[in-house]
Amino acid sequence: MAYMEDINCLLRPKPPGKPLVLDLFAGCGGLALGFEAHGFETLGFEMDADCCATYRLNLKGDCINVKLISTSDFPKAEVVIGGPPCQPFSVGGNQMGIQDSRDGFPTFIRAVQRAKPDLWMFENVRGLMYRNKRYLIEIMQELESLGYVVECELLNAVDYSVPQNRQRVIVVGHRGGFRFPAKHSKRITAGEALGESVLQAHENSKFLTPQMDLYVAKYERASKCINPRDLHLDRPSRTITCRNLAGATGDMQRVRLEDGRRRRLTFREAARVQSFPDWFEFAGGETSVFKQIGNAVPPMLAFNLAESVLSYLEPSDRLAVKGGSKQRLPAQLNFQL
């Protein structure tokens, strides 16, 4: 299986030799793994104990088990990255934005103020561009006022060797001259990532019951679903989330076997669809592991972003920044406040 062999080798953390990266709201380390594979030193901050344990199991950097708040302190670092909690902005939630107590952006801004990095980057759900797009603009303006060029792109992980359609907002602050990674020419299918074993029943397989199958059929009729929500092996997967890995029947990530039975994806299969290497271990029980995988930044997307960051940090003729400037905003954000 060439794809997974490449992933297993490519994403091995290298001995630290590159700048320090502060990884805020680090989760299980998907974003940090992509950076460590390029030799960056990482220091994670995460409130979930299982996520911290997973981070320490697999990465060279430490992960501090802490609940970040807007008055948290941070050391100096060349790079600050993170995925501020997305629940306030997800199209699958209530999109309360700044009114949601889980909003992590004040803390992210605080980290940039304290660490004074050469570059910062955050990742979030595409819902941040919709009902809460005014708040996104406010965040970008606040960070721009600190002297950064602020750029925003809506990237799809499927364009960066992740076998999954997963759109995410990526916002980067730099001193001039940063370039987002170029899209890959080939898209990886779910079948290429999972291999032939995906059509087999495993020892601990969890099958949908006849009642669940009836519910799925009813769900698909009501939602006018043209393509069944089963995993299609000849194309990239739909978006993996913690909710559809372990949650509701209708939207559940599942595969149809050749005998017609449907089974849920295993956590190992879900991890492959997220581009985690097979050697990557997860701490905690099944529910916790599904949550870690579903909330993670795909490591291969992180790997490509980290490569762009590394190229930016290398000696070059950077643009001089005077007062900052927003550039290349997606169409959703091209409006005046």
N, C-alpha and C positions, 0 to 999 in steps of 0.2 A: 504494500500500500504506500505508494510514493508520497502522497500528500502528507500522511501522518508521520512518515519517516522524516520528511523535511521539517515538519513542525517540531517533532521531538528533539531534533538537533538544533534547529535555528533558534529556539526559544530558551536554550540553556543559559542561565545567568552567567555572565563573564565576571572574572575578578574585578572589583572596583578599580577604576583608573580614570574615570570621567567625573564631571562635576556632581555635587550633591543635589539630589532632587527631593523636595518635601512633597509627600504624597498625602493629601488631605482627603478624608472620607474614603479611605483606601480600599474598603471592602476586603475581598480575599486576595487582592494583589494582581488582578489582570492588567491594569494599567502599568503598575510598577514592573511586572514581568517583561513587558515590551521594552522598557527603559533599561532594565538590568541586562537584557540580552545584547545591548549595545555598550555595556560596561559602565553605565551610570551607577553611582552610589545612591541608594534610596533610604528614606526614613518615613515610615508610614504612621498615620494617626487614624485610629478607627475605634468606635465605641463597642462594636460587637466582638465578644470574646472569641467565638469560633472563627470569625474572619481573621482576627489577629493570629490565632494559632495556625491557621492555614498559611498565612503570609510568612510566618517564621519557619514553617515546615519546608517551604519551597524556595524562598528568596534569601539572598545574602544579607539584605538590609533588615533592620529591626522594625517592629510595628508597635507603637505605644497604644495601649488600650485606654482610651480616654474619650470622653464626650466633649467635642469641640464646641466652644461658645464664642461669641463675638469679642470677648476680652482675653481669649487664649493668647499665649505668647509663643513665639517661634524663633528658631535660630536663623542666622544668615544662611542663605543658600543661593546657588546660581539659577535654579529652576524650581518653580512651584507648580504642581499639577493637582488635579483632583476632580472628583465627581460629586459636587454638592448634592444633597438629597433631592431626588427628582420627583418624589410624590407630590409636592406642591404644584408641579407643572405638567404632570403626565396627562395625556388625553384620556387615559383610562381612569383617572381620578377626578377630584372636584376642581382642580386647577385654582386653588386659593392663592397661590403665589406668595407674595410678601406677607399676607395675613396668616400664613401657615407657620406654626411654631417650628416645623421641621426645616424651614428655609435655612440653607447653609451658606448663602452668598455673603452675608455680613462677615462671617468668619473667614471666608476665602479672601475677601478684600483686606481684612485685618492681616492675614498672612503675607499678602503682597506688600503691604505697608511696612511690616516688620522685617521680612526677609530681604526685601529690595532685590529681587532676582533679575537676571538679565532677560529672562523670558518666563512667562507663566501661561498656563493652559488649563481650561476646564472643559469637561464633557457633560452633556445633559440631553434629556429627551427632546424630540422635535416639538413636543407640545409647548416648550418654552417660547416658540416662535409664533404662537397663535394667540390665545386669550391673554397670555402674559407677555406679549412682545414689547409692550411699553416698559414693563419692568426690566426686560432684557436690555433694552436700550439704556435705561437708567444705570444698570450695572456696568455696561460697557463705558458709559460716559464717566462714571466714578473712577474706573480703572484707568481710563485715558487721561484723567486729570493728574495721575501720578507720573505722567511722562512717557507713556507707552503708545506705540501704534497698535491699535486694536482691530483685529480682523476676525470675521465670523464666517464659517462655512457649514453647510449641511452635508455631512458625509454619510455614505452608505458603506457599512462594513463589508458588504459583498464585493465591493470594488478593490478590496485589499486582502484578498485570499482568505476571507472568512466565509464559510459555506452557509451564509445566512443573510437575508435581507434585514438590515438593522440600521435605520437612519438615526443619526445622532448629531446634535449641534456641537461643534467644536469652536471655541473662542480662544484666540491666542493674543497675548500682549507681548510686544517685542520692541527693539530699538530701531527697527528698520532692516528689511532684507530677508525676512522669513518667507519660506515658500512651503505651502501645503504639499503633502506627498502626491505624486502623480498616480492616477488610477492604473490598476493592473489590467492587462489585455484579456486575461482568462478568468472566468468565474468558476469557482469550485462548487460542485453539486453536493447535496447531502449524501448521496450514494458514494461519492469519492471519499468523503470524510469517514463514513461509517463502515463501509465494506460490506461484503456479503452476509456477515453474521447478523446484520440488522434484521434480516428476514427470518431469523431463527428465534425459537422460544428459548429463553435462558432459564437457568435454575430458579431464579427469584423473579421471573416475569410477573407483572401485574396486568391481568387482562380486563378489558371492559366487559361488564356483565351484559346479558341480553337487555336488561332494563336501561343500562347506560347507552347501548347501541340505539335503542328506540329514542332516547332523549337526544342523541346526536342527530338522528334523522330529522326529528322535529325542529331542533335548533337550526339546522341547515336550511330547512324549508322556510322557516320564519325569517331568516336573515338573507334569503334569496342567494344562498351560497352556490356559485357556479362550479367552483372546484372544491371537493371535500377537504376538510381541514386536516386530513391525514398527511403524514410526511411523504412528499413526493421525491423519490430518490434521483430523478433525472434533472433536478433543478435545485437551487439553493433553498434552504429552509425558510419558513416565515420566522418572524422575530421570536426569539426565546425570551421568556420572562419568568420570574419566580411564580407568577400566578398560573401560567399555562403549563408549567412543569408539574406542579403538585396541586393545582386548583380545580376549577369548575370543569365538569365533564365536556360541555359543548365546545370549549376552546382548548381543551387539553392537547398537548403535544403527544401524538401517538403514531404508531406505524401499523399498517395492515399487513398481516402475514399472508402467505400464498394460500393458506386454507381458509382465509376470510376473517379470521379472528383479528381483533385489534388489541395491541398491548401498549402500555405507556412506555415512553423512553426511559431508559435507565439513567442514573446520574452520570455515568461514564459516557454514554452516548450524547447526552446534553452537553457535557463538557467539550466533546469533540466538535459539536456544531458551533460552540462558542470559540473554537480554535485553541482550547487548552491542550497542551501535550499530554500524552498518556501517563507520563511519570509524575504529573502534578497531583499531589495528594490533598484531600479535603478533610478538615477536622469537623467533628460534630455529627449529629444524627441526620437522617434522611431529609427531613424538612429543612433543617439548617443548610445542608449542602445544596439542595435545590435553590434555596434563596440566594446563596452565595453565587452560584452559577448564573442564575437569571439576572442578577443585579450587576454582574461584572462587565467591565470593558473588555471586549474580545482582545486577547493578547496580540493577535496578528495586526489588528488595527493599531494598537498601542505601539507595536514594533515599527510600523511605518511612520507613525507620528514622531517617535523617538529618533528615527533616522533623520527626519527633517530638522528636529531640534539640534541634533549633533552637528549637522551640516551648518546650521545657523551659528552655533557657538564657536566653530572653528574660525581662525583668523580670516577675515574677509573685508571687503570694502563696504561696510555697513552704511546705511543712510543715516544722516544726522537727524535727530528728532527734536523738533521745537514745538512743544505744546501738544504733541500727539496728533494722530489723524486716523479716522476710521476709513478702511478701504475694503473693496470687494464684499459688500454686504449682500446676502441673499435677497431675492426679490421681496420676500415676506417682510423684510425690515427696511425697505426703501420708502420711508415716510417720515414726515417731520413731526416731532412732539409738539 
